[in-house]
Amino acid sequence: MSVRTLVKSIQDIMRKDVGVDGDAQRVGQLCWMFFLKIIDDQDEELGVLRSDYRSPIPDHLRWSAWAADPEGMTGEALIDFINDTLFPKLKTLPLSGKPGDRARVVRAVFEDAYNYMKSGQLLRQIINKINEVDFNDLAERQHFGDVYEQLLNDLQNAGNAGEYYTPRAVTAFMVDRIDPRPGEILFDPACGTGGFLTCSIRHMRERYVKRPEDEQALQAGLRAVEKKPLPHMLATTNMLLHGVEDPSFLRHDNTLARPLISWGKDERVDIVLTNPPFGGKEEDGIENNFPTFRTKETADLFLALIVRLLSKDGRAAVVLPDGTLFGEGIKTRLKEHLMEECNLHTIVRLPNSVFKPYASIGTNLLFFEKGAPTKETWFFEHRVPESQKAYSMTKPIRLEHLQPCIDWWGGQDREGREEGPQAWRVTIDDVKARGYNLDFKNPHAVADDHGDPEALLADLDAAERDVAALRDQLKAILAEALAR
């Protein structure tokens, strides 16, 4: 049975359980079970590689102790063990306080995890299917990783859970343009399910990891925070799937809860890659942490934080809505601050349909580097392929759709850029003249020719007369029929 088929069969079993309600709960249930199986397989491998290694999970609570036997616990005994023993113990695992303490990872995952299932028999069936996956088999783990990515994509059907997912073509494009390398500090302050992290890991392994020291530098440079419990659990499991031994760098917290001024120089980062939540409002009091940019708009607060966190020559790629570009007031001050502190060298404008079905607003990819003020900004307008009207669930954006922008980019030094049907340049003077309104429309776009207005009105009048005539004919036919 393929991994994809196996996961689908697990979901089908779970749908029979009366305790699991909706996709978000199903994915959350799958996640803590996958997590325990993955970390148990990793513990087994680490125990072989390192004689002094000890699992952070007590022996009787490890997956291999209570789940591995297909004829093991089932029914009420299994449910009682999970609810009354497993979860309470894992939520309160003692911590060693030492770096790389995996107990901290387990506790963080189970802090807000729940067992939704009510049927021990159905739960045993799922456990037995999960046991068919060997996460120490690299090929099998990579295949499962692809399936897991699809599961995260499926969260778009789970209400607000869709906010955690950025199309993988967009993350891959942003990572490719930023080009992270082992040894650099890479931070995602609102990491969702970890898409930018996993994409960056793959990028660095494919291009720059040649020795064990490179892999160590890669993992040591990762930083991330996620506020909500479900995506945090999903992201942590995602890190384990991608071979990260200690994902404790991924904190369950609100990045915006700290005063902006409290972020010191020792916390500066080389790279920020993120899609901060936008359209939402932060809880009361958070805006007081940003006295210069006092607002509850989440995207604005994150942009202010990113500018502060970047080290000199640090670079960032951030997804932001159209409202950030044309907004006034606090947004104007924020854009002025951004362009004074950083070189906002490129804005890629995306069509409204990129984030469908859970968002239908215009979005933009902002690329900037800290250390020098902006002198000019290039815009590139990405268009939906001519073969389709819009992106959708069945026809999402793909990386090859962004190839024209990659070809135009001009390499790492962004040399040789030229204006064209999709690209144009504005100077800082142009921006200042518009009060830092960055909503520059494509000057090369040809307006749609809808025809002469008077001719259109004449055609409309004629059409209305035709409709009225048809209505009168229909009334006459009905009247004649009733008279009979």
C-alpha positions as CSV (number, residue, x, y, z in Angstrom):
1,M,0.0,0.0,0.0
2,S,1.4,3.4,-0.9
3,V,1.8,6.0,1.8
4,R,-0.8,8.3,0.2
5,T,-3.3,5.4,0.1
6,L,-2.4,4.5,3.7
7,V,-3.1,8.1,4.9
8,K,-6.4,8.2,3.1
9,S,-7.4,4.9,4.7
10,I,-6.6,6.3,8.1
11,Q,-8.7,9.4,7.4
12,D,-11.6,7.1,6.3
13,I,-11.4,5.2,9.6
14,M,-11.3,8.4,11.6
15,R,-14.5,9.7,9.9
16,K,-16.3,6.8,11.5
17,D,-15.5,8.0,15.0
18,V,-18.2,10.1,16.7
19,G,-15.6,12.1,18.6
20,V,-13.8,13.6,15.7
21,D,-15.5,16.6,14.1
22,G,-14.1,18.2,10.9
23,D,-10.8,18.3,9.1
24,A,-9.0,20.4,11.7
25,Q,-9.6,17.8,14.4
26,R,-8.8,15.0,12.1
27,V,-5.4,16.5,11.2
28,G,-4.7,17.4,14.8
29,Q,-5.4,13.8,15.8
30,L,-3.2,12.4,13.1
31,C,-0.5,14.8,14.0
32,W,0.1,13.8,17.6
33,M,0.1,10.1,16.6
34,F,2.5,10.6,13.7
35,F,4.7,12.7,16.1
36,L,5.0,9.9,18.6
37,K,5.8,7.3,15.9
38,I,8.3,9.6,14.3
39,I,10.1,10.5,17.5
40,D,10.1,6.8,18.6
41,D,11.7,5.8,15.3
42,Q,14.3,8.6,15.7
43,D,15.0,7.6,19.3
44,E,15.7,4.0,18.1
45,E,18.1,5.4,15.5
46,L,19.8,7.8,17.9
47,G,20.2,5.0,20.4
48,V,22.2,3.0,17.9
49,L,24.4,6.0,16.8
50,R,25.0,7.4,20.3
51,S,25.7,5.1,23.3
52,D,24.8,7.8,25.8
53,Y,21.5,8.7,24.2
54,R,18.3,8.4,26.2
55,S,14.8,9.0,24.9
56,P,13.0,11.9,26.6
57,I,9.9,9.7,26.8
58,P,9.7,7.1,29.6
59,D,10.0,3.5,28.3
60,H,6.3,2.5,29.1
61,L,5.0,5.6,27.2
62,R,7.1,5.2,24.1
63,W,5.1,4.3,20.9
64,S,7.0,1.0,20.7
65,A,5.8,0.0,24.2
66,W,2.0,0.4,23.8
67,A,1.3,0.8,20.1
68,A,3.7,-1.4,18.1
69,D,2.0,-4.8,18.9
70,P,-1.0,-5.1,16.5
71,E,-2.7,-7.3,19.1
72,G,-2.0,-4.9,21.9
73,M,-4.3,-2.6,23.9
74,T,-7.6,-1.8,22.3
75,G,-11.2,-0.7,23.2
76,E,-11.8,1.2,26.5
77,A,-8.4,0.1,27.9
78,L,-6.6,1.9,25.0
79,I,-8.7,5.1,25.4
80,D,-8.3,5.1,29.1
81,F,-4.5,4.7,28.8
82,I,-4.2,7.6,26.3
83,N,-6.5,10.0,28.2
84,D,-5.5,9.2,31.8
85,T,-1.9,8.2,31.5
86,L,-0.2,9.1,28.2
87,F,-1.4,12.7,27.7
88,P,-1.0,13.8,31.4
89,K,2.5,12.4,31.6
90,L,3.7,13.8,28.3
91,K,2.3,17.2,29.2
92,T,4.4,17.3,32.4
93,L,7.7,15.6,31.3
94,P,10.6,16.8,33.5
95,L,13.1,19.0,31.6
96,S,16.8,18.7,32.0
97,G,17.5,22.4,31.2
98,K,20.3,21.4,28.9
99,P,20.5,22.4,25.2
100,G,18.9,20.0,22.8
101,D,16.5,18.6,25.4
102,R,13.9,16.7,23.3
103,A,11.6,16.5,26.3
104,R,10.9,20.2,25.8
105,V,9.8,19.4,22.2
106,V,7.4,16.7,23.4
107,R,5.9,18.9,26.1
108,A,5.4,21.8,23.7
109,V,3.6,19.5,21.2
110,F,1.3,18.0,23.8
111,E,0.6,21.2,25.7
112,D,-2.5,21.9,23.7
113,A,-3.0,18.4,22.0
114,Y,-6.1,16.4,22.5
115,N,-7.3,12.9,21.8
116,Y,-10.6,13.4,20.1
117,M,-11.4,9.7,19.3
118,K,-13.9,7.8,21.4
119,S,-13.6,4.3,19.9
120,G,-10.7,2.3,21.1
121,Q,-11.3,-0.2,18.3
122,L,-11.1,2.4,15.6
123,L,-8.1,3.9,17.3
124,R,-6.3,0.5,17.3
125,Q,-7.0,0.2,13.5
126,I,-5.4,3.6,12.9
127,I,-2.4,2.8,15.1
128,N,-1.8,-0.5,13.2
129,K,-1.8,1.4,9.9
130,I,0.7,4.0,11.2
131,N,3.0,1.2,12.2
132,E,3.3,0.3,8.5
133,V,5.5,3.5,8.0
134,D,9.2,3.2,8.8
135,F,10.4,6.8,9.4
136,N,14.0,5.6,9.6
137,D,13.8,4.6,5.9
138,L,14.9,7.8,4.2
139,A,13.0,7.2,1.0
140,E,9.8,6.3,2.8
141,R,10.2,9.3,5.1
142,Q,10.7,11.6,2.1
143,H,7.6,10.1,0.5
144,F,5.6,10.6,3.6
145,G,6.9,14.1,3.9
146,D,5.3,14.9,0.5
147,V,2.0,13.3,1.7
148,Y,2.2,15.4,4.9
149,E,2.6,18.5,2.8
150,Q,-0.6,17.5,1.0
151,L,-2.3,17.1,4.4
152,L,-1.4,20.6,5.3
153,N,-2.7,21.8,2.0
154,D,-6.0,20.0,2.8
155,L,-6.3,22.2,5.8
156,Q,-7.7,24.9,3.5
157,N,-11.0,23.1,4.0
158,A,-10.8,23.4,7.8
159,G,-12.2,26.8,8.4
160,N,-9.7,29.4,9.6
161,A,-7.0,26.7,9.5
162,G,-6.3,27.8,5.9
163,E,-4.5,30.9,7.2
164,Y,-1.6,28.6,8.1
165,Y,-0.9,27.5,4.6
166,T,1.0,29.4,1.9
167,P,1.1,27.9,-1.6
168,R,4.3,25.9,-1.9
169,A,5.1,27.5,-5.3
170,V,5.1,30.9,-3.5
171,T,7.4,29.7,-0.6
172,A,9.7,28.0,-3.1
173,F,10.0,31.1,-5.2
174,M,10.7,33.3,-2.2
175,V,13.3,30.9,-0.8
176,D,15.0,30.6,-4.2
177,R,15.3,34.4,-4.5
178,I,16.6,34.9,-0.9
179,D,19.0,31.9,-1.2
180,P,19.6,31.0,2.4
181,R,22.9,29.2,3.3
182,P,24.1,27.1,6.3
183,G,25.5,29.3,9.0
184,E,23.0,32.1,8.5
185,I,20.3,32.8,11.1
186,L,16.9,32.3,9.4
187,F,13.7,33.4,11.2
188,D,10.0,33.0,10.6
189,P,8.1,35.0,13.2
190,A,4.7,33.5,12.3
191,C,5.7,30.1,10.8
192,G,2.3,28.4,10.6
193,T,2.9,24.8,9.6
194,G,6.5,25.4,8.8
195,G,6.4,25.8,5.0
196,F,9.2,28.4,4.7
197,L,11.4,26.4,7.1
198,T,11.0,23.1,5.2
199,C,11.5,24.8,1.9
200,S,14.6,26.5,3.1
201,I,16.0,23.2,4.5
202,R,15.5,21.5,1.1
203,H,17.1,24.5,-0.7
204,M,20.2,24.4,1.5
205,R,20.6,20.6,1.4
206,E,20.3,20.5,-2.4
207,R,22.8,23.3,-2.9
208,Y,25.1,23.8,0.0
209,V,25.2,20.8,2.4
210,K,28.3,18.8,1.6
211,R,29.6,17.7,5.0
212,P,28.0,16.9,8.5
213,E,29.3,20.3,9.6
214,D,27.1,22.0,7.0
215,E,24.0,20.1,8.2
216,Q,24.8,21.1,11.8
217,A,25.2,24.8,10.8
218,L,21.9,24.6,8.8
219,Q,19.9,23.2,11.8
220,A,21.6,25.6,14.3
221,G,20.5,28.6,12.3
222,L,16.8,27.9,12.3
223,R,14.5,30.1,14.4
224,A,10.6,30.2,14.4
225,V,7.6,31.1,16.4
226,E,4.0,30.1,16.0
227,K,1.1,31.5,18.2
228,K,-1.6,28.9,17.7
229,P,-1.4,25.3,19.0
230,L,-2.5,23.3,16.0
231,P,-0.1,24.8,13.4
232,H,2.7,24.7,16.1
233,M,2.1,21.0,16.5
234,L,2.0,20.5,12.7
235,A,5.2,22.5,12.2
236,T,7.1,20.6,14.9
237,T,6.1,17.3,13.3
238,N,7.1,18.7,9.9
239,M,10.6,19.5,11.3
240,L,11.0,15.9,12.6
241,L,9.9,14.6,9.2
242,H,12.6,16.7,7.6
243,G,15.3,15.2,9.7
244,V,15.6,18.0,12.3
245,E,16.8,16.3,15.5
246,D,16.0,19.2,17.9
247,P,13.0,21.3,16.7
248,S,12.9,23.1,20.1
249,F,13.9,26.3,18.2
250,L,10.3,26.4,17.1
251,R,8.6,28.2,20.0
252,H,4.9,28.2,20.8
253,D,4.4,31.9,21.6
254,N,3.2,35.2,20.2
255,T,6.2,37.0,18.6
256,L,4.4,40.4,19.0
257,A,3.9,40.0,22.8
258,R,7.3,41.5,23.5
259,P,8.0,45.3,23.3
260,L,9.7,46.2,20.1
261,I,12.6,47.9,21.9
262,S,13.3,44.7,23.9
263,W,14.7,42.9,20.9
264,G,18.4,43.3,21.3
265,K,21.4,43.2,18.9
266,D,22.2,39.7,20.0
267,E,18.8,38.6,18.6
268,R,19.4,40.0,15.1
269,V,18.9,37.6,12.2
270,D,20.3,37.3,8.7
271,I,17.1,36.3,6.9
272,V,13.4,36.6,7.5
273,L,11.0,34.6,5.3
274,T,7.4,34.8,6.4
275,N,3.7,35.2,5.5
276,P,2.4,37.0,8.6
277,P,-1.3,36.8,9.3
278,F,-3.2,39.8,7.8
279,G,-6.7,41.1,8.0
280,G,-6.8,40.2,11.7
281,K,-6.5,42.2,14.8
282,E,-4.2,41.6,17.8
283,E,-5.5,41.4,21.3
284,D,-5.8,44.5,23.4
285,G,-2.5,45.8,24.7
286,I,-0.3,44.4,22.1
287,E,-0.2,47.7,20.2
288,N,1.5,49.2,23.3
289,N,4.6,47.2,22.5
290,F,5.0,49.3,19.3
291,P,4.6,52.9,20.5
292,T,5.9,54.4,17.2
293,F,3.5,52.2,15.1
294,R,0.5,51.8,17.4
295,T,-2.0,49.6,15.6
296,K,-3.8,46.3,16.1
297,E,-3.3,45.3,12.4
298,T,-1.2,42.2,12.6
299,A,0.6,42.5,9.3
300,D,1.8,46.1,10.1
301,L,3.2,45.0,13.5
302,F,5.1,42.2,12.0
303,L,6.6,44.4,9.3
304,A,7.8,46.8,12.0
305,L,9.3,43.9,13.9
306,I,11.0,42.4,10.9
307,V,12.8,45.8,10.1
308,R,14.1,45.8,13.7
309,L,15.2,42.2,13.7
310,L,17.2,42.2,10.5
311,S,21.0,42.5,11.0
312,K,23.0,44.9,8.8
313,D,22.9,43.4,5.2
314,G,20.2,41.1,6.4
315,R,17.5,40.3,3.8
316,A,13.8,39.5,3.9
317,A,10.9,38.3,1.8
318,V,7.5,38.9,3.2
319,V,3.9,38.3,1.9
320,L,1.7,41.4,2.5
321,P,-1.7,42.4,1.3
322,D,-2.5,45.3,-1.1
323,G,-3.7,47.3,1.9
324,T,-0.2,47.7,3.1
325,L,0.8,49.3,-0.2
326,F,-1.9,52.0,-0.4
327,G,-2.8,52.4,3.3
328,E,-2.4,55.7,5.0
329,G,-1.8,56.9,8.6
330,I,0.3,54.3,10.5
331,K,0.9,52.4,7.3
332,T,2.5,55.5,5.7
333,R,4.9,56.0,8.6
334,L,5.7,52.3,8.5
335,K,6.5,52.4,4.8
336,E,8.6,55.5,5.3
337,H,10.5,53.7,8.1
338,L,11.0,50.6,5.9
339,M,12.4,52.5,3.0
340,E,14.7,54.6,5.2
341,E,16.1,51.6,7.0
342,C,16.1,49.1,4.1
343,N,16.5,48.8,0.4
344,L,13.0,47.7,-0.8
345,H,14.3,46.6,-4.1
346,T,11.5,44.4,-5.5
347,I,7.8,44.0,-5.1
348,V,6.1,41.1,-6.9
349,R,2.4,41.7,-7.4
350,L,0.3,38.6,-7.3
351,P,-3.3,38.2,-8.6
352,N,-6.2,37.8,-6.2
353,S,-6.7,34.1,-6.8
354,V,-3.3,32.9,-5.6
355,F,-4.5,32.2,-2.1
356,K,-8.0,30.9,-3.0
357,P,-10.2,29.5,-1.6
358,Y,-9.4,30.9,1.8
359,A,-8.4,34.4,0.7
360,S,-9.4,36.4,-2.4
361,I,-7.4,39.6,-1.9
362,G,-4.5,41.0,-3.8
363,T,-1.1,40.0,-2.3
364,N,2.4,41.1,-2.8
365,L,5.9,39.7,-2.2
366,L,8.2,42.4,-0.7
367,F,11.9,41.8,-1.0
368,F,14.2,44.1,1.0
369,E,17.7,44.3,2.5
370,K,18.7,46.2,5.6
371,G,21.5,48.7,5.8
372,A,20.9,51.2,3.0
373,P,17.9,53.4,2.2
374,T,15.7,52.7,-0.9
375,K,16.7,54.6,-4.0
376,E,14.4,52.7,-6.4
377,T,11.9,49.9,-6.4
378,W,11.2,47.5,-9.2
379,F,7.7,46.0,-9.6
380,F,6.9,42.7,-11.4
381,E,3.3,41.9,-12.1
382,H,2.7,38.1,-12.1
383,R,-0.2,37.1,-14.3
384,V,-2.3,34.0,-14.4
385,P,-1.4,31.7,-17.3
386,E,-3.4,32.5,-20.5
387,S,-4.8,28.9,-20.4
388,Q,-6.9,29.6,-17.3
389,K,-9.0,32.5,-15.9
390,A,-7.8,32.2,-12.3
391,Y,-5.9,30.0,-9.9
392,S,-8.0,27.6,-7.9
393,M,-7.9,24.5,-5.7
394,T,-7.7,22.3,-8.8
395,K,-5.4,24.6,-10.7
396,P,-3.1,26.2,-8.1
397,I,-0.1,28.4,-8.8
398,R,3.0,26.3,-9.7
399,L,6.7,27.3,-9.5
400,E,7.0,27.2,-13.3
401,H,4.3,29.9,-13.5
402,L,6.8,32.2,-11.7
403,Q,9.7,31.4,-14.1
404,P,9.3,34.6,-16.1
405,C,10.0,36.6,-12.9
406,I,13.0,34.4,-12.2
407,D,14.3,34.9,-15.7
408,W,13.8,38.7,-15.4
409,W,15.3,38.9,-11.8
410,G,18.9,39.4,-12.9
411,G,20.6,36.9,-10.6
412,Q,21.9,37.6,-7.1
413,D,23.0,41.1,-8.0
414,R,19.8,41.9,-9.8
415,E,21.7,43.1,-12.8
416,G,20.3,43.8,-16.3
417,R,16.7,44.3,-15.3
418,E,14.6,45.9,-18.0
419,E,11.2,47.4,-18.1
420,G,8.6,45.4,-20.1
421,P,5.0,44.4,-20.2
422,Q,5.2,43.0,-16.6
423,A,8.0,45.0,-15.1
424,W,8.5,48.7,-14.2
425,R,10.6,50.9,-11.9
426,V,9.8,53.7,-9.6
427,T,12.2,56.0,-7.7
428,I,12.1,57.0,-4.1
429,D,11.1,60.5,-5.3
430,D,8.1,59.0,-7.1
431,V,7.1,57.2,-3.8
432,K,7.5,60.4,-1.7
433,A,5.5,62.4,-4.2
434,R,2.6,60.0,-3.6
435,G,2.9,60.1,0.2
436,Y,4.5,56.6,0.3
437,N,1.5,55.1,-1.6
438,L,3.2,52.0,-3.1
439,D,0.2,50.9,-5.1
440,F,1.8,51.7,-8.4
441,K,-0.2,50.2,-11.3
442,N,1.5,48.7,-14.3
443,P,2.1,51.6,-16.7
444,H,2.5,49.1,-19.6
445,A,-0.9,47.5,-19.1
446,V,-3.4,48.1,-21.9
447,A,-6.8,49.1,-20.6
448,D,-9.6,46.8,-21.7
449,D,-11.5,48.3,-24.6
450,H,-15.2,48.0,-23.7
451,G,-16.4,50.1,-26.7
452,D,-17.9,53.5,-27.1
453,P,-20.2,54.4,-24.2
454,E,-23.0,55.8,-26.4
455,A,-23.0,52.7,-28.6
456,L,-23.1,50.5,-25.5
457,L,-26.1,52.4,-24.1
458,A,-27.9,52.1,-27.4
459,D,-27.3,48.3,-27.4
460,L,-28.6,48.1,-23.9
461,D,-31.8,50.0,-24.8
462,A,-32.3,47.7,-27.8
463,A,-31.9,44.6,-25.6
464,E,-34.4,46.0,-23.0
465,R,-36.9,46.5,-25.8
466,D,-36.4,43.0,-27.1
467,V,-37.0,41.6,-23.5
468,A,-40.1,43.7,-23.1
469,A,-41.5,42.4,-26.5
470,L,-40.8,38.8,-25.5
471,R,-42.5,39.4,-22.1
472,D,-45.6,40.7,-23.9
473,Q,-45.7,37.7,-26.2
474,L,-45.4,35.4,-23.3
475,K,-48.3,37.1,-21.5
476,A,-50.5,36.9,-24.6
477,I,-49.8,33.1,-24.9
478,L,-50.6,32.5,-21.2
479,A,-53.8,34.6,-21.4
480,E,-54.9,32.6,-24.5
481,A,-54.2,29.3,-22.8
482,L,-56.2,30.3,-19.7
483,A,-59.2,31.4,-21.9
484,R,-59.5,27.9,-23.3
